[in-house]
Amino acid sequence: MAAQDAERFVSEPMAPEPGSGSASAAARGEPALPERFTWRGTAYRVAAVLEKWKTTGPCHSGSREQYVRRHWYHVRTEPPAVMTVYCDRQARDRRRPKARWWVYTATTDAS
């Protein structure tokens, strides 16, 4: 049995493979979780979604409405890892509008 590293906070961008997202999620108005992505130079495939949730925040114009700010996913990947990834509904940096997907935490198997 392989030893397992502790979960690490990373908060780094990931690069989704174009066209690898779920069309059914997009039809529900949710971001399409990429089935394949690259992080730290390694290509990953989402093998299973373990959990998903949303976080909300107040309207920036001062009304009492709440808006979804992030969609979160706890996933198992190949190569073996368990990651928490999220999608910002609005890009953090307007100069990089496609930088919306992030690896929040990662636990990888050590050989």
N, C-alpha and C positions, 0 to 999 in steps of 0.2 A: 504494500500500500504506500503510495507517495505521500510525503509530508506536504502539508498545506501551509502556505504563507498566511500571515494575518491580513485582514482587510486593510487596504491602504487608501487614504484620501489622496486623489490625484487632481481632480478638476482640470482636465485637459481636453482640448478639442479632439474629436474623432472625425474621420473622413468617410461618410457613407458611400457605398458603391452606388452609382447612379442606376436607377431603375430597380433596386433590390427591395424597395419598400412595399408594404401591403396596400393594395388598392382598396380593400374593404375598410381599412382604418381611415383612409382619406375620404371615403364616402360618408363616414360618420362625423367628419369635421375634425378628426384627430390627425396628428402627424403620422406619417407612415414609418413605423420603426424599421430601420434598415435591416435586412436579413444578413447583409455582409457589410463590413466596414474595416477601415485600417486605423490602427492606433499604435503609436510609437514604432512605425515601420512594419508591423505585423498585421497580416490580413486575418480577420476573425469572421466566423459565421455564427449567427445566433441559433443555438440548438434548442433552446426552450426559454419561454417567458415565464419566470417564476412568480412575478407579481407586477402589477402596474397601478399607478395612482396619479392624481393631479394635485397641484398646489395653486392656490388662488391669491389674488391681491386686490387692493382697492383700485377703483378707477382713478386715473391720474388727473382727471378734470375736477375732482372734488365731490362727485355724486356718491351715493352709498352703494352703488353696484359693485359686485365682485367679478373679476375676470380671471380666467385660467391663465396663469403665467408660465407654468412648466408642466410637461407630461413626463413622468418618471417610469422607468422600467428596470426591474431587477431580472437579469438574464444569465443563463448559462451559455457558454460559448465553446466553440472548437477553433483553435487549440483550447485546451481546458482552462477555463477561468469562470469566475462568477463576478459580474460587474453590475453596478448601478449606473445607468446612463439616463440622460434626460435631454429633452428638446425644449429650448426656449421658444415661446410663441413669437417673440420679437428678438431679432439678433441684438447682441450686446453692443456690437460695433457697426455703425451704419456704413462704414467703408468696406465691411466684410459681411454682407447680408446673408450669405449662405452658411456662415459659421454659427449654426444653431444647435448642433448635436455635440454633447459633451460626455466624457467618461468622468463620473463623480467619484466612485470608489472601484477598486479592483482587488480581487483575490485570485492569485494564480497558483496552479499546482507546481511544486518544485520536484524535480526528478532526483 
